[in-house]
């Protein structure tokens, strides 16, 4: 018999809804049904797949308010941010569809190798099969679209695992496929217990690929699940992203960027800046301006559109944030603002005197509204601090010297660098992903279609023989 998951509002602790969790046998059956659905779906021409997915985009738009309100209530995401994520996801989906309609194969040169002069070689893209999509809690609507839509447009079927903390909005999004008349079992969504997901979904021999957004530790586990059957992997993982603020920066602008990148979604963004590397000559003034700006923010119930920030996703995660803050203070940092919590509410927190040897300056990723200010003396030292991290998702440099910023960006080991901005500034088209333990592959309109398909070469031997 299935277990039941109860989902509560982190702002009020009220029950938002319940979800039935499938058994191991039910998950196995879902995969089996997905295999059959994928075979039929792949036979549909691209124009037919396009037609269905445009209906899905329209359905997102029509149901934005319902999905956004659910997302707001179940995870504490401010309502305007929830609306932005949901409504914007329809545009992301359209971007994938449009690119798929103009994704071409190649005709290869055959005259550069003796004996092949009269052959024709061309390539086409084909689906992988059934893709397991594992969705995180922080942007469940956007990341559902980033994984599911490109998988489907390329001819795959999907089994989607919703985040356990807040599955309801994503499950509503997935249910739209039934409403628009999608083929049965093409898109199957579930919330599920961790061990069942690992053993019965991710290790199932019929799963051709795993697409995950999560922690680096989760990515390692996914790779272990994939290894016995050599599944394709697309892993967008952790990032303790660094932003360098040089001595010539406009401090008011720098503060506005810091707040935009760290307060949005209560700091629960993989590419949000989590290490502020600030020139020693401006660190005190910057910290003072930052605290003054944070004091003006409205923090409260996520459903109130006047609030800039609400809770993190749960009280358990809030406690972890504060534990990490207190650990950093124990290493020698000084808290000049915040550092407290009330249930799932975490006060925006500013830490100064953060030495580059402290864990937070390298690999201690805090998923909450915490601003550690790490001083540096030279550009070389700033780059050393930024690159001293096991991850490399995104980064940023705030300075008036664009030429120096370009030179520094070339030395940064991350998948993106935002010049004159903070690291979470992301365009839907860019190939999103990173270096080192940040994962495998890239995600975005310019990249995911290739990640969710495979190339086949067609060689027509001697077709031009006379």
DAVENUR-V625218 format. One record per residue. OMEGA is omega in radians with two decimals (none if undefined). NEAR is the number of other ideal C-beta (glycine too) atoms within 12 Angstrom. Layout:
omega->OMEGA near->NEAR
omega->OMEGA near->NEAR
This chain:
omega->-3.13 near->9
omega->2.98 near->19
omega->3.14 near->18
omega->3.09 near->16
omega->3.08 near->27
omega->-3.11 near->21
omega->-3.11 near->34
omega->3.10 near->27
omega->-3.11 near->33
omega->3.10 near->37
omega->-3.01 near->35
omega->-3.06 near->22
omega->3.08 near->19
omega->3.12 near->15
omega->3.12 near->17
omega->-3.14 near->31
omega->3.10 near->24
omega->-3.12 near->18
omega->3.05 near->32
omega->3.13 near->19
omega->-3.09 near->28
omega->3.05 near->30
omega->3.11 near->20
omega->-3.12 near->24
omega->3.11 near->15
omega->3.09 near->24
omega->3.08 near->35
omega->-3.14 near->24
omega->3.11 near->22
omega->3.13 near->37
omega->3.14 near->38
omega->3.11 near->25
omega->3.14 near->25
omega->3.12 near->39
omega->-3.13 near->30
omega->3.14 near->22
omega->-3.10 near->32
omega->3.14 near->37
omega->-3.13 near->22
omega->-3.12 near->21
omega->-3.12 near->35
omega->3.12 near->30
omega->3.10 near->15
omega->3.09 near->26
omega->-3.09 near->15
omega->-3.11 near->30
omega->3.13 near->14
omega->3.09 near->21
omega->3.10 near->33
omega->-3.11 near->28
omega->-3.13 near->20
omega->-3.06 near->31
omega->3.00 near->42
omega->3.04 near->26
omega->3.10 near->26
omega->3.10 near->39
omega->3.13 near->35
omega->3.14 near->21
omega->3.06 near->30
omega->-3.12 near->41
omega->-3.11 near->24
omega->-3.07 near->18
omega->-3.08 near->29
omega->-3.05 near->31
omega->-3.14 near->20
omega->-3.13 near->24
omega->-3.10 near->39
omega->3.13 near->38
omega->3.10 near->28
omega->3.13 near->36
omega->3.12 near->52
omega->-3.05 near->41
omega->-3.03 near->34
omega->-3.13 near->47
omega->3.13 near->46
omega->3.06 near->47
omega->3.14 near->47
omega->-2.96 near->36
omega->3.14 near->31
omega->3.08 near->28
omega->3.10 near->34
omega->3.08 near->38
omega->3.14 near->30
omega->-3.14 near->25
omega->-3.08 near->38
omega->3.14 near->41
omega->3.13 near->27
omega->-3.12 near->28
omega->3.09 near->40
omega->3.11 near->36
omega->3.08 near->27
omega->3.14 near->40
omega->3.12 near->43
omega->3.11 near->29
omega->3.11 near->31
omega->-3.11 near->43
omega->-3.12 near->34
omega->-3.14 near->25
omega->3.13 near->28
omega->3.13 near->34
omega->3.13 near->21
omega->3.09 near->16
omega->-2.97 near->28
omega->2.95 near->15
omega->-3.13 near->18
omega->2.92 near->16
omega->-3.02 near->17
omega->3.08 near->19
omega->3.09 near->13
omega->-3.06 near->22
omega->-3.14 near->15
omega->3.11 near->11
omega->-3.10 near->12
omega->3.11 near->9
omega->-3.11 near->12
omega->-2.99 near->20
omega->-3.05 near->18
omega->3.14 near->18
omega->3.00 near->24
omega->3.12 near->22
omega->3.07 near->26
omega->-3.09 near->20
omega->3.02 near->20
omega->3.10 near->20
omega->3.14 near->29
omega->-3.11 near->22
omega->3.07 near->37
omega->-3.09 near->36
omega->3.10 near->35
omega->-3.14 near->44
omega->3.03 near->49
omega->-3.12 near->47
omega->-3.12 near->50
omega->-2.97 near->47
omega->3.12 near->42
omega->-3.07 near->39
omega->-2.89 near->41
omega->3.07 near->40
omega->-2.99 near->42
omega->-3.12 near->47
omega->-3.14 near->50
omega->-3.05 near->43
omega->2.95 near->40
omega->-3.13 near->47
omega->-3.13 near->48
omega->-3.12 near->46
omega->-2.98 near->53
omega->-3.07 near->47
omega->3.10 near->51
omega->3.08 near->48
omega->-3.09 near->46
omega->-3.08 near->50
omega->3.11 near->45
omega->3.02 near->44
omega->3.11 near->39
omega->2.88 near->45
omega->-3.07 near->44
omega->2.88 near->49
omega->-2.96 near->48
omega->3.09 near->45
omega->-3.14 near->48
omega->3.08 near->41
omega->-3.06 near->42
omega->-3.11 near->34
omega->-3.02 near->37
omega->-3.07 near->44
omega->-2.87 near->40
omega->-3.10 near->38
omega->-3.14 near->47
omega->3.11 near->45
omega->3.05 near->39
omega->3.10 near->34
omega->3.13 near->43
omega->-3.12 near->41
omega->3.11 near->28
omega->-3.14 near->38
omega->3.08 near->35
omega->-3.11 near->22
omega->-3.11 near->19
omega->3.06 near->25
omega->3.09 near->16
omega->3.09 near->31
omega->-3.10 near->27
omega->3.07 near->18
omega->3.09 near->26
omega->3.10 near->40
omega->3.12 near->42
omega->-3.07 near->39
omega->-3.14 near->39
omega->2.78 near->40
omega->-3.00 near->38
omega->3.07 near->38
omega->-2.98 near->25
omega->-3.07 near->20
omega->3.12 near->17
omega->3.08 near->28
omega->-3.08 near->38
omega->-3.00 near->26
omega->-2.99 near->22
omega->3.05 near->31
omega->-2.99 near->43
omega->3.12 near->42
omega->3.13 near->28
omega->-3.06 near->33
omega->-3.13 near->20
omega->3.03 near->31
omega->-3.07 near->43
omega->-3.06 near->37
omega->3.06 near->42
omega->3.05 near->48
omega->-3.03 near->50
omega->2.81 near->47
omega->-3.07 near->43
omega->-3.12 near->38
omega->3.08 near->30
omega->3.09 near->32
omega->3.09 near->20
omega->3.12 near->31
omega->3.08 near->37
omega->3.11 near->22
omega->3.10 near->26
omega->3.14 near->38
omega->3.09 near->28
omega->3.08 near->20
omega->-3.06 near->32
omega->-2.97 near->32
omega->-3.06 near->15
omega->-3.14 near->13
omega->3.09 near->21
omega->3.10 near->15
omega->3.00 near->31
omega->-3.13 near->31
omega->2.94 near->35
omega->-2.98 near->44
omega->3.06 near->42
omega->-2.88 near->48
omega->-2.99 near->41
omega->3.08 near->40
omega->3.03 near->47
omega->-2.91 near->46
omega->3.14 near->48
omega->3.00 near->50
omega->3.09 near->52
omega->3.07 near->51
omega->-3.04 near->47
omega->-3.03 near->37
omega->-3.14 near->28
omega->-3.07 near->22
omega->2.95 near->37
omega->-2.98 near->20
omega->3.11 near->30
omega->3.09 near->19
omega->3.14 near->22
omega->3.13 near->41
omega->3.13 near->37
omega->3.10 near->24
omega->3.10 near->37
omega->-3.12 near->44
omega->3.14 near->33
omega->-3.08 near->31
omega->-3.00 near->38
omega->-3.13 near->45
omega->3.14 near->42
omega->-3.11 near->35
omega->3.13 near->40
omega->3.10 near->44
omega->-3.08 near->44
omega->-3.12 near->45
omega->-3.04 near->40
omega->-3.10 near->45
omega->3.05 near->50
omega->3.09 near->44
omega->3.13 near->49
omega->3.07 near->51
omega->3.13 near->50
omega->-3.04 near->48
omega->-2.87 near->52
omega->3.13 near->47
omega->-3.02 near->31
omega->-3.10 near->25
omega->-3.08 near->18
omega->-2.98 near->30
omega->-3.09 near->34
omega->3.13 near->21
omega->3.12 near->24
omega->3.14 near->39
omega->3.13 near->36
omega->3.11 near->21
omega->3.14 near->30
omega->3.14 near->41
omega->3.13 near->28
omega->3.13 near->19
omega->-3.13 near->28
omega->-3.14 near->30
omega->-3.12 near->20
omega->-3.10 near->17
omega->3.02 near->28
omega->3.14 near->19
omega->-3.12 near->31
omega->-3.07 near->22
omega->-3.07 near->25
omega->-3.11 near->41
omega->3.12 near->29
omega->-3.07 near->18
omega->3.12 near->20
omega->-3.07 near->16
omega->3.13 near->25
omega->-3.08 near->28
omega->3.08 near->38
omega->-3.08 near->46
omega->2.77 near->44
omega->-2.91 near->43
omega->-3.13 near->43
omega->3.09 near->34
omega->3.11 near->25
omega->3.12 near->21
omega->3.08 near->33
omega->3.11 near->36
omega->3.12 near->21
omega->3.11 near->25
omega->-3.11 near->39
omega->3.07 near->32
omega->3.12 near->21
omega->3.07 near->34
omega->-3.12 near->40
omega->3.07 near->23
omega->-3.13 near->23
omega->3.06 near->38
omega->3.10 near->27
omega->3.10 near->16
omega->3.10 near->23
omega->3.13 near->20
omega->3.13 near->35
omega->3.09 near->24
omega->-3.13 near->29
omega->3.08 near->27
omega->3.07 near->27
omega->-3.14 near->36
omega->-3.12 near->30
omega->3.07 near->22
omega->3.02 near->32
omega->-3.02 near->20
omega->3.13 near->25
omega->3.09 near->38
omega->3.06 near->35
omega->3.10 near->40
omega->3.02 near->33
omega->-2.93 near->39
omega->3.12 near->42
omega->3.11 near->41
omega->3.10 near->43
omega->-3.08 near->34
omega->3.13 near->26
omega->-3.13 near->40
omega->-3.12 near->23
omega->3.11 near->32
omega->-3.11 near->17
omega->-3.09 near->31
omega->-3.11 near->29
omega->3.14 near->41
omega->3.13 near->38
omega->-2.96 near->31
omega->3.12 near->27
omega->-3.11 near->31
omega->3.11 near->39
omega->-3.09 near->45
omega->-3.14 near->37
omega->-3.00 near->42
omega->-3.08 near->46
omega->-3.08 near->50
omega->3.04 near->50
omega->-3.13 near->53
omega->-3.05 near->50
omega->-3.09 near->44
omega->3.04 near->33
omega->-3.10 near->34
omega->-3.08 near->19
omega->3.09 near->19
omega->3.13 near->27
omega->3.12 near->16
omega->3.11 near->23
omega->3.12 near->39
omega->3.11 near->30
omega->3.14 near->25
omega->-3.09 near->36
omega->-3.08 near->44
omega->3.14 near->31
omega->-3.06 near->28
omega->-3.14 near->38
omega->-3.14 near->28
omega->3.07 near->40
omega->-3.08 near->34
omega->3.12 near->47
omega->-3.11 near->46
omega->3.11 near->48
omega->3.08 near->45
omega->3.09 near->47
omega->-3.07 near->45
omega->3.04 near->35
omega->-3.10 near->19
omega->-3.05 near->20
omega->3.13 near->16
omega->3.11 near->13
omega->3.10 near->26
omega->3.11 near->31
omega->3.12 near->16
omega->3.14 near->19
omega->-3.14 near->35
omega->3.14 near->33
omega->-3.13 near->16
omega->-3.08 near->22
omega->-3.12 near->38
omega->3.09 near->29
omega->-3.08 near->40
omega->3.10 near->35
omega->3.03 near->35
omega->-3.14 near->38
omega->3.13 near->34
omega->-3.05 near->31
omega->3.09 near->28
omega->-3.13 near->32
omega->-2.86 near->41
omega->-3.10 near->45
omega->3.07 near->35
omega->-2.96 near->29
omega->3.06 near->35
omega->-3.07 near->20
omega->-3.10 near->30
omega->-2.96 near->21
omega->3.04 near->25
omega->-2.97 near->25
omega->-3.13 near->40
omega->-3.02 near->40
omega->-3.12 near->39
omega->2.98 near->28
omega->-3.06 near->26
omega->3.12 near->30
omega->2.98 near->38
omega->-3.09 near->40
omega->3.08 near->29
omega->-3.13 near->34
omega->-3.12 near->30
omega->-3.11 near->47
omega->-3.06 near->34
omega->-3.12 near->33
omega->-2.99 near->24
omega->-2.93 near->28
omega->3.14 near->45
omega->3.10 near->41
omega->3.13 near->27
omega->-3.06 near->38
omega->3.10 near->42
omega->3.13 near->34
omega->-3.08 near->22
omega->2.97 near->21
omega->3.07 near->16
omega->3.05 near->19
omega->-3.12 near->19
omega->3.11 near->17
omega->-3.00 near->17
omega->3.00 near->15
omega->-3.06 near->14
omega->-3.11 near->16
omega->3.10 near->14
omega->3.12 near->12
omega->none near->6
